[in-house]
């Protein structure tokens, strides 16, 4: 009945030290320790409940265990309980309470809590937004070796939030590298991008690909997209449309809007995969639902032409309108043409000019030509 031994034995079963991994036995011994109000036992039992290890996932039970462990002075439980309040897991969401708990744990040196508190200061949730405080907590956590904080600290350097001197890409690269070396996929992806654009490090497509791949191997959505792009354009690797499509598909499966759009485009044009208008339209729809303005525009083209979907000028106009309002220049131009031709919408030269002008100001050549023609012929504007 000795709680510390029960926890240690549970850990052995959890990690397969001296015995076969057996989460049921681990849970049993953590529960035995928790029943004696052992702080570590309560904390570990909470982790098992949260992650559904050896037991059905139960956020409420996890939060209760964390609360008891925190009340007993177990600092790691303060951070985990803060996560419960931040995301409303097992308790009512309360960002101020989350910040309070993170602060208590952070002041006791908990690196995860320091990073979490820094993030709340970054986004201004539960506390007043403050880059100075975000940087302060990220730096403490990063110096303590927490990978996510290293990455976030690097972002602060990259975007000029650390000193009045502004951006410091060299320091950003330094901290992204540290994060990547600790297995942080976002840090690896960010470092890859710095190599791609030659910011803070010498420009190197090969190094960009190396770090994108490191992150992509951990299913990091943005890295999957960038790696696919490199294969598509032959940057740092030999051009390989089929491999590019495969990586775009992996990004799409992670819900990345650009990945979803790229899969649709590849089906649309038969790049690395057999051309298929129906599949293109289906993936354009998924990308549009994920907020991709280019996908909204291209799905509009599908409806305008009846490619992969039943033709509908009205649906095309609806999609062009959504893309246009998000600032997508092709969508603005296409919407202008629908107003010019009166397809799917009441004909209006004035509205055609409005949308041609919006796209032309973004440098879209087709819109510039159409707008020029309107001025030449006095359509929707005075001849000029």
TORSE-590977 format. One record per residue (C-alpha): x, y, z; residue number from 1. Coordinates in Angstrom, 1 decimal, decimal comma. Layout:
+--------+--------+--------+-----+
:     xx :     yy :     zz :  nr :
+--------+--------+--------+-----+
:      X :      Y :      Z : NUM :
...
+--------+--------+--------+-----+
END
This chain:
+--------+--------+--------+-----+
:     xx :     yy :     zz :  nr :
+--------+--------+--------+-----+
:    0,0 :    0,0 :    0,0 :   1 :
:    3,0 :    2,4 :   -0,3 :   2 :
:    1,8 :    5,1 :   -2,8 :   3 :
:    5,3 :    6,0 :   -4,2 :   4 :
:    5,9 :    2,4 :   -5,0 :   5 :
:    2,5 :    2,0 :   -6,5 :   6 :
:    3,2 :    5,0 :   -8,8 :   7 :
:    6,7 :    3,7 :   -9,7 :   8 :
:    5,2 :    0,2 :  -10,5 :   9 :
:    2,5 :    1,8 :  -12,6 :  10 :
:    5,2 :    3,7 :  -14,5 :  11 :
:    7,0 :    0,5 :  -15,2 :  12 :
:    3,9 :   -1,1 :  -16,6 :  13 :
:    3,1 :    2,1 :  -18,6 :  14 :
:    6,6 :    2,3 :  -20,2 :  15 :
:    7,5 :   -1,4 :  -20,3 :  16 :
:   10,4 :   -1,2 :  -17,9 :  17 :
:   11,2 :   -4,7 :  -16,5 :  18 :
:    7,7 :   -5,9 :  -17,6 :  19 :
:    5,6 :   -5,9 :  -20,8 :  20 :
:    3,7 :   -2,7 :  -21,4 :  21 :
:    0,3 :   -3,1 :  -19,8 :  22 :
:   -1,8 :    0,0 :  -19,5 :  23 :
:   -4,5 :   -1,8 :  -17,6 :  24 :
:   -2,1 :   -2,7 :  -14,9 :  25 :
:   -0,6 :    0,8 :  -15,0 :  26 :
:   -4,0 :    2,3 :  -14,5 :  27 :
:   -4,7 :    0,0 :  -11,6 :  28 :
:   -1,7 :    1,0 :   -9,7 :  29 :
:   -2,0 :    4,7 :  -10,5 :  30 :
:   -5,6 :    4,5 :   -9,2 :  31 :
:   -4,4 :    2,7 :   -6,0 :  32 :
:   -2,0 :    5,6 :   -5,3 :  33 :
:   -4,7 :    8,2 :   -6,2 :  34 :
:   -7,1 :    6,6 :   -3,8 :  35 :
:   -4,7 :    7,5 :   -1,1 :  36 :
:   -4,6 :   11,1 :   -2,3 :  37 :
:   -1,0 :   10,7 :   -3,6 :  38 :
:   -0,4 :   13,8 :   -5,8 :  39 :
:    1,6 :   12,1 :   -8,4 :  40 :
:   -0,9 :    9,2 :   -8,6 :  41 :
:   -3,7 :   11,7 :   -9,0 :  42 :
:   -1,9 :   13,5 :  -11,7 :  43 :
:   -1,0 :   10,4 :  -13,7 :  44 :
:   -4,5 :    9,0 :  -13,3 :  45 :
:   -5,7 :   12,3 :  -14,8 :  46 :
:   -3,4 :   11,9 :  -17,7 :  47 :
:   -4,7 :    8,4 :  -18,4 :  48 :
:   -8,3 :    9,7 :  -18,3 :  49 :
:   -7,6 :   12,6 :  -20,6 :  50 :
:   -5,8 :   10,5 :  -23,2 :  51 :
:   -7,9 :    7,4 :  -22,9 :  52 :
:   -5,0 :    5,2 :  -21,9 :  53 :
:   -6,2 :    1,9 :  -20,5 :  54 :
:   -9,6 :    3,5 :  -19,8 :  55 :
:  -12,3 :    5,3 :  -21,7 :  56 :
:  -11,5 :    9,0 :  -22,2 :  57 :
:  -13,1 :   11,1 :  -19,6 :  58 :
:  -12,2 :   14,8 :  -19,5 :  59 :
:  -14,3 :   15,5 :  -16,4 :  60 :
:  -12,6 :   12,8 :  -14,4 :  61 :
:   -9,2 :   14,0 :  -15,7 :  62 :
:  -10,0 :   17,6 :  -14,5 :  63 :
:  -11,0 :   16,4 :  -11,1 :  64 :
:   -7,8 :   14,4 :  -10,7 :  65 :
:   -5,7 :   17,4 :  -11,8 :  66 :
:   -7,6 :   19,6 :   -9,3 :  67 :
:   -6,9 :   17,3 :   -6,4 :  68 :
:   -3,3 :   17,0 :   -7,4 :  69 :
:   -2,9 :   20,7 :   -7,7 :  70 :
:   -4,6 :   21,3 :   -4,3 :  71 :
:   -2,0 :   18,9 :   -2,9 :  72 :
:    0,8 :   21,1 :   -4,3 :  73 :
:    1,7 :   19,1 :   -7,4 :  74 :
:    2,8 :   21,8 :   -9,8 :  75 :
:    2,6 :   19,8 :  -13,0 :  76 :
:   -1,1 :   19,4 :  -12,3 :  77 :
:   -1,5 :   23,2 :  -12,4 :  78 :
:   -0,5 :   23,3 :  -16,0 :  79 :
:   -2,7 :   20,4 :  -17,1 :  80 :
:   -5,6 :   21,9 :  -15,2 :  81 :
:   -5,0 :   25,1 :  -17,0 :  82 :
:   -5,3 :   23,3 :  -20,3 :  83 :
:   -8,7 :   22,0 :  -19,2 :  84 :
:   -9,9 :   25,5 :  -18,5 :  85 :
:   -8,3 :   26,9 :  -21,7 :  86 :
:  -10,2 :   24,4 :  -24,0 :  87 :
:  -13,2 :   23,6 :  -21,8 :  88 :
:  -12,3 :   20,0 :  -21,3 :  89 :
:  -14,2 :   18,6 :  -18,3 :  90 :
:  -14,8 :   22,1 :  -17,0 :  91 :
:  -16,5 :   25,2 :  -18,3 :  92 :
:  -14,0 :   27,1 :  -20,5 :  93 :
:  -12,5 :   30,0 :  -18,5 :  94 :
:   -9,4 :   31,6 :  -20,1 :  95 :
:   -8,8 :   33,9 :  -17,2 :  96 :
:   -8,7 :   30,8 :  -14,9 :  97 :
:   -6,4 :   29,1 :  -17,4 :  98 :
:   -4,0 :   32,0 :  -17,3 :  99 :
:   -4,0 :   32,1 :  -13,5 : 100 :
:   -3,2 :   28,4 :  -13,3 : 101 :
:   -0,5 :   28,7 :  -16,0 : 102 :
:    1,0 :   31,6 :  -14,1 : 103 :
:    1,2 :   29,6 :  -10,8 : 104 :
:    2,9 :   26,7 :  -12,6 : 105 :
:    5,1 :   29,0 :  -14,6 : 106 :
:    6,4 :   30,8 :  -11,5 : 107 :
:    7,4 :   27,4 :  -10,2 : 108 :
:    9,5 :   26,8 :  -13,3 : 109 :
:    7,1 :   24,6 :  -15,3 : 110 :
:    8,3 :   25,1 :  -18,9 : 111 :
:    5,1 :   24,0 :  -20,6 : 112 :
:    3,1 :   26,4 :  -18,5 : 113 :
:    5,5 :   29,2 :  -19,3 : 114 :
:    4,9 :   28,5 :  -23,0 : 115 :
:    1,2 :   28,3 :  -22,6 : 116 :
:    1,0 :   31,5 :  -20,7 : 117 :
:    3,2 :   33,2 :  -23,3 : 118 :
:    0,7 :   32,1 :  -26,0 : 119 :
:   -2,2 :   33,6 :  -24,1 : 120 :
:   -0,3 :   36,9 :  -23,9 : 121 :
:    0,4 :   36,6 :  -27,6 : 122 :
:   -3,2 :   36,2 :  -28,6 : 123 :
:   -4,7 :   38,3 :  -25,7 : 124 :
:   -7,0 :   35,6 :  -24,3 : 125 :
:   -7,5 :   35,5 :  -20,6 : 126 :
:   -5,0 :   38,3 :  -20,2 : 127 :
:   -4,4 :   41,7 :  -21,9 : 128 :
:   -2,4 :   41,2 :  -25,1 : 129 :
:    1,2 :   41,9 :  -24,5 : 130 :
:    4,1 :   40,9 :  -26,8 : 131 :
:    6,6 :   41,9 :  -24,0 : 132 :
:    5,0 :   39,3 :  -21,6 : 133 :
:    4,7 :   36,7 :  -24,4 : 134 :
:    8,3 :   37,1 :  -25,2 : 135 :
:    9,3 :   37,0 :  -21,5 : 136 :
:    7,5 :   33,7 :  -20,9 : 137 :
:    8,5 :   32,1 :  -24,3 : 138 :
:   12,2 :   33,0 :  -23,6 : 139 :
:   12,1 :   31,3 :  -20,1 : 140 :
:   10,4 :   28,2 :  -21,5 : 141 :
:   12,8 :   28,1 :  -24,5 : 142 :
:   15,9 :   28,5 :  -22,4 : 143 :
:   14,5 :   25,6 :  -20,3 : 144 :
:   14,5 :   23,5 :  -23,4 : 145 :
:   10,8 :   23,3 :  -24,3 : 146 :
:   10,6 :   22,8 :  -28,1 : 147 :
:    7,3 :   24,5 :  -28,7 : 148 :
:    8,5 :   27,6 :  -26,9 : 149 :
:   11,7 :   27,6 :  -28,9 : 150 :
:    9,7 :   27,7 :  -32,1 : 151 :
:    7,3 :   30,4 :  -30,7 : 152 :
:   10,3 :   32,4 :  -29,5 : 153 :
:   11,8 :   32,1 :  -33,0 : 154 :
:    8,6 :   33,5 :  -34,4 : 155 :
:    8,9 :   36,5 :  -32,1 : 156 :
:   12,4 :   37,2 :  -33,5 : 157 :
:   11,2 :   36,7 :  -37,1 : 158 :
:    8,4 :   39,1 :  -36,7 : 159 :
:   10,2 :   41,8 :  -34,7 : 160 :
:    8,5 :   41,4 :  -31,4 : 161 :
:   11,6 :   40,9 :  -29,2 : 162 :
:   13,5 :   44,2 :  -29,4 : 163 :
:   12,8 :   47,7 :  -30,8 : 164 :
:   15,4 :   46,9 :  -33,5 : 165 :
:   12,7 :   44,9 :  -35,3 : 166 :
:   13,1 :   41,6 :  -37,2 : 167 :
:   16,0 :   39,4 :  -36,3 : 168 :
:   16,0 :   36,5 :  -38,8 : 169 :
:   19,3 :   35,1 :  -37,6 : 170 :
:   18,0 :   34,6 :  -34,1 : 171 :
:   14,8 :   33,3 :  -35,5 : 172 :
:   16,7 :   30,7 :  -37,5 : 173 :
:   18,8 :   29,8 :  -34,4 : 174 :
:   15,7 :   29,0 :  -32,3 : 175 :
:   13,8 :   27,3 :  -35,1 : 176 :
:   16,9 :   25,0 :  -35,5 : 177 :
:   16,9 :   24,3 :  -31,8 : 178 :
:   13,2 :   23,4 :  -31,9 : 179 :
:   13,7 :   21,3 :  -35,0 : 180 :
:   16,6 :   19,4 :  -33,3 : 181 :
:   14,2 :   18,6 :  -30,5 : 182 :
:   11,6 :   17,2 :  -33,0 : 183 :
:    9,3 :   20,2 :  -33,2 : 184 :
:    7,7 :   20,0 :  -36,7 : 185 :
:    6,6 :   23,6 :  -36,8 : 186 :
:   10,2 :   24,7 :  -36,0 : 187 :
:   11,5 :   22,5 :  -38,8 : 188 :
:    8,9 :   23,8 :  -41,3 : 189 :
:    9,7 :   27,5 :  -40,4 : 190 :
:   13,4 :   26,9 :  -40,7 : 191 :
:   12,8 :   25,3 :  -44,1 : 192 :
:   11,0 :   28,4 :  -45,2 : 193 :
:   13,8 :   30,6 :  -44,1 : 194 :
:   16,2 :   28,5 :  -46,2 : 195 :
:   13,7 :   28,8 :  -49,1 : 196 :
:   13,7 :   32,6 :  -49,1 : 197 :
:   17,3 :   33,1 :  -47,8 : 198 :
:   16,3 :   35,0 :  -44,6 : 199 :
:   18,6 :   34,6 :  -41,6 : 200 :
:   20,4 :   31,8 :  -43,4 : 201 :
:   22,0 :   31,4 :  -46,8 : 202 :
:   19,3 :   30,6 :  -49,5 : 203 :
:   19,3 :   26,8 :  -50,1 : 204 :
:   16,6 :   24,8 :  -51,7 : 205 :
:   18,2 :   21,6 :  -50,6 : 206 :
:   18,2 :   22,7 :  -47,0 : 207 :
:   14,6 :   23,9 :  -47,4 : 208 :
:   13,6 :   20,5 :  -48,7 : 209 :
:   15,5 :   18,8 :  -45,9 : 210 :
:   13,6 :   20,6 :  -43,1 : 211 :
:   10,3 :   20,5 :  -44,9 : 212 :
:   10,7 :   16,7 :  -45,2 : 213 :
:   11,6 :   16,5 :  -41,5 : 214 :
:    8,4 :   18,2 :  -40,6 : 215 :
:    6,4 :   16,4 :  -43,3 : 216 :
:    7,4 :   13,1 :  -42,0 : 217 :
:    5,5 :   14,1 :  -38,8 : 218 :
:    2,4 :   15,0 :  -40,9 : 219 :
:    2,9 :   18,8 :  -40,5 : 220 :
:    0,3 :   20,1 :  -42,9 : 221 :
:    2,2 :   23,3 :  -44,0 : 222 :
:    5,4 :   21,4 :  -44,5 : 223 :
:    3,6 :   18,7 :  -46,6 : 224 :
:    2,3 :   21,5 :  -48,9 : 225 :
:    5,7 :   23,1 :  -49,2 : 226 :
:    7,4 :   19,8 :  -49,9 : 227 :
:    4,8 :   19,0 :  -52,6 : 228 :
:    5,5 :   22,4 :  -54,2 : 229 :
:    9,2 :   21,7 :  -54,3 : 230 :
:    8,6 :   18,4 :  -56,1 : 231 :
:    6,2 :   20,1 :  -58,5 : 232 :
:    8,7 :   22,8 :  -59,5 : 233 :
:   11,9 :   20,9 :  -59,1 : 234 :
:   13,3 :   23,0 :  -56,3 : 235 :
:   15,9 :   21,2 :  -54,2 : 236 :
:   14,7 :   17,9 :  -55,6 : 237 :
:   14,2 :   16,5 :  -59,1 : 238 :
:   10,8 :   17,6 :  -60,6 : 239 :
:    8,3 :   14,8 :  -60,0 : 240 :
:    4,6 :   15,5 :  -60,6 : 241 :
:    3,5 :   12,2 :  -59,2 : 242 :
:    5,4 :   12,6 :  -56,0 : 243 :
:    4,2 :   16,2 :  -55,8 : 244 :
:    0,6 :   15,0 :  -56,1 : 245 :
:    1,2 :   12,4 :  -53,4 : 246 :
:    2,5 :   15,1 :  -51,0 : 247 :
:   -0,3 :   17,5 :  -51,8 : 248 :
:   -2,8 :   14,7 :  -51,0 : 249 :
:   -1,1 :   14,2 :  -47,7 : 250 :
:   -1,5 :   17,9 :  -47,0 : 251 :
:   -5,1 :   17,8 :  -48,1 : 252 :
:   -5,8 :   14,8 :  -45,7 : 253 :
:   -4,6 :   17,1 :  -42,9 : 254 :
:   -7,2 :   19,7 :  -44,0 : 255 :
:   -4,7 :   22,2 :  -45,3 : 256 :
:   -6,6 :   24,6 :  -47,6 : 257 :
:   -3,7 :   25,0 :  -50,0 : 258 :
:   -3,2 :   21,2 :  -50,1 : 259 :
:   -6,9 :   20,7 :  -50,9 : 260 :
:   -6,8 :   23,3 :  -53,6 : 261 :
:   -3,6 :   21,8 :  -55,2 : 262 :
:   -5,2 :   18,3 :  -55,3 : 263 :
:   -8,2 :   19,8 :  -57,1 : 264 :
:   -6,0 :   21,7 :  -59,5 : 265 :
:   -3,9 :   18,6 :  -60,3 : 266 :
:   -7,1 :   16,7 :  -61,0 : 267 :
:   -8,4 :   19,6 :  -63,1 : 268 :
:   -5,3 :   19,8 :  -65,3 : 269 :
:   -4,0 :   16,2 :  -65,0 : 270 :
:   -0,8 :   17,0 :  -63,2 : 271 :
:    0,7 :   13,9 :  -61,6 : 272 :
:   -2,6 :   12,2 :  -61,8 : 273 :
:   -5,2 :   11,4 :  -64,5 : 274 :
:   -7,4 :   14,3 :  -65,4 : 275 :
:  -10,8 :   14,0 :  -63,8 : 276 :
:  -13,2 :   16,9 :  -63,8 : 277 :
:  -15,6 :   15,4 :  -61,3 : 278 :
:  -12,8 :   14,8 :  -58,8 : 279 :
:  -11,5 :   18,3 :  -59,5 : 280 :
:  -14,8 :   19,8 :  -58,6 : 281 :
:  -15,2 :   17,7 :  -55,5 : 282 :
:  -11,8 :   18,8 :  -54,2 : 283 :
:  -12,4 :   22,4 :  -55,1 : 284 :
:  -15,5 :   22,2 :  -53,0 : 285 :
:  -13,6 :   20,8 :  -50,1 : 286 :
:  -11,0 :   23,5 :  -50,4 : 287 :
:  -13,6 :   26,2 :  -50,7 : 288 :
:  -15,3 :   24,9 :  -47,6 : 289 :
:  -11,9 :   25,2 :  -45,9 : 290 :
:  -11,8 :   28,9 :  -46,8 : 291 :
:   -9,6 :   28,8 :  -50,0 : 292 :
:  -10,5 :   31,8 :  -52,1 : 293 :
:   -8,7 :   30,4 :  -55,2 : 294 :
:  -10,8 :   27,2 :  -54,9 : 295 :
:  -14,0 :   29,3 :  -54,7 : 296 :
:  -13,0 :   30,9 :  -57,9 : 297 :
:  -12,1 :   27,8 :  -59,7 : 298 :
:  -15,2 :   25,9 :  -58,5 : 299 :
:  -17,1 :   28,9 :  -59,9 : 300 :
:  -15,4 :   28,2 :  -63,3 : 301 :
:  -16,5 :   24,6 :  -63,0 : 302 :
:  -20,1 :   25,7 :  -62,5 : 303 :
:  -19,9 :   28,4 :  -65,3 : 304 :
:  -18,6 :   25,8 :  -67,8 : 305 :
:  -20,4 :   22,8 :  -66,5 : 306 :
:  -17,2 :   20,9 :  -65,9 : 307 :
:  -17,5 :   18,1 :  -63,3 : 308 :
:  -20,8 :   19,6 :  -62,1 : 309 :
:  -24,1 :   20,6 :  -63,6 : 310 :
:  -23,8 :   24,0 :  -65,2 : 311 :
:  -25,2 :   26,8 :  -63,1 : 312 :
:  -24,4 :   30,5 :  -63,8 : 313 :
:  -26,1 :   31,4 :  -60,6 : 314 :
:  -23,9 :   29,1 :  -58,6 : 315 :
:  -20,9 :   30,4 :  -60,5 : 316 :
:  -21,8 :   34,0 :  -59,6 : 317 :
:  -22,2 :   33,0 :  -55,9 : 318 :
:  -18,8 :   31,5 :  -55,8 : 319 :
:  -17,1 :   34,3 :  -57,7 : 320 :
:  -18,7 :   36,7 :  -55,3 : 321 :
:  -17,3 :   34,9 :  -52,2 : 322 :
:  -13,8 :   34,7 :  -53,8 : 323 :
:  -14,0 :   38,4 :  -54,9 : 324 :
:  -15,0 :   39,6 :  -51,4 : 325 :
:  -11,9 :   37,7 :  -50,1 : 326 :
:   -9,7 :   39,7 :  -52,4 : 327 :
:   -9,1 :   37,0 :  -55,1 : 328 :
:   -8,3 :   38,8 :  -58,3 : 329 :
:   -9,4 :   36,1 :  -60,8 : 330 :
:  -12,7 :   35,8 :  -58,9 : 331 :
:  -13,2 :   39,6 :  -59,1 : 332 :
:  -12,5 :   39,5 :  -62,8 : 333 :
:  -14,8 :   36,6 :  -63,4 : 334 :
:  -17,5 :   38,3 :  -61,4 : 335 :
:  -17,0 :   41,4 :  -63,5 : 336 :
:  -17,5 :   39,3 :  -66,6 : 337 :
:  -20,7 :   37,8 :  -65,3 : 338 :
:  -22,1 :   41,3 :  -64,7 : 339 :
:  -20,9 :   42,3 :  -68,2 : 340 :
:  -22,6 :   39,4 :  -69,9 : 341 :
:  -25,6 :   39,2 :  -67,6 : 342 :
:  -25,1 :   35,5 :  -66,9 : 343 :
:  -26,5 :   34,3 :  -63,6 : 344 :
:  -27,0 :   37,9 :  -62,5 : 345 :
:  -28,7 :   41,1 :  -63,8 : 346 :
:  -26,5 :   42,8 :  -66,4 : 347 :
:  -24,7 :   45,8 :  -65,0 : 348 :
:  -21,8 :   47,6 :  -66,7 : 349 :
:  -21,2 :   49,7 :  -63,5 : 350 :
:  -20,8 :   46,5 :  -61,4 : 351 :
:  -18,6 :   45,0 :  -64,1 : 352 :
:  -16,3 :   48,0 :  -64,0 : 353 :
:  -16,3 :   47,9 :  -60,2 : 354 :
:  -15,0 :   44,3 :  -60,1 : 355 :
:  -12,7 :   44,7 :  -63,1 : 356 :
:  -11,2 :   47,7 :  -61,4 : 357 :
:  -10,7 :   45,8 :  -58,1 : 358 :
:   -8,8 :   43,0 :  -60,0 : 359 :
:   -6,9 :   45,4 :  -62,2 : 360 :
:   -5,6 :   47,2 :  -59,2 : 361 :
:   -4,0 :   43,9 :  -58,0 : 362 :
:   -2,2 :   43,6 :  -61,4 : 363 :
:   -4,5 :   41,0 :  -63,0 : 364 :
:   -3,8 :   41,4 :  -66,7 : 365 :
:   -7,2 :   40,1 :  -68,0 : 366 :
:   -9,0 :   42,5 :  -65,8 : 367 :
:   -6,7 :   45,4 :  -66,9 : 368 :
:   -7,6 :   44,7 :  -70,5 : 369 :
:  -11,3 :   44,4 :  -69,8 : 370 :
:  -11,2 :   47,6 :  -67,7 : 371 :
:   -9,3 :   49,4 :  -70,5 : 372 :
:  -11,9 :   48,3 :  -73,0 : 373 :
:  -14,7 :   49,7 :  -70,8 : 374 :
:  -12,9 :   53,1 :  -70,7 : 375 :
:  -12,3 :   52,9 :  -74,5 : 376 :
:  -15,9 :   52,2 :  -75,3 : 377 :
:  -17,6 :   54,0 :  -72,4 : 378 :
:  -19,1 :   51,0 :  -70,8 : 379 :
:  -20,0 :   51,7 :  -67,2 : 380 :
:  -17,7 :   54,7 :  -67,2 : 381 :
:  -17,2 :   57,8 :  -69,3 : 382 :
:  -15,1 :   57,4 :  -72,4 : 383 :
:  -11,5 :   58,1 :  -71,3 : 384 :
+--------+--------+--------+-----+
END
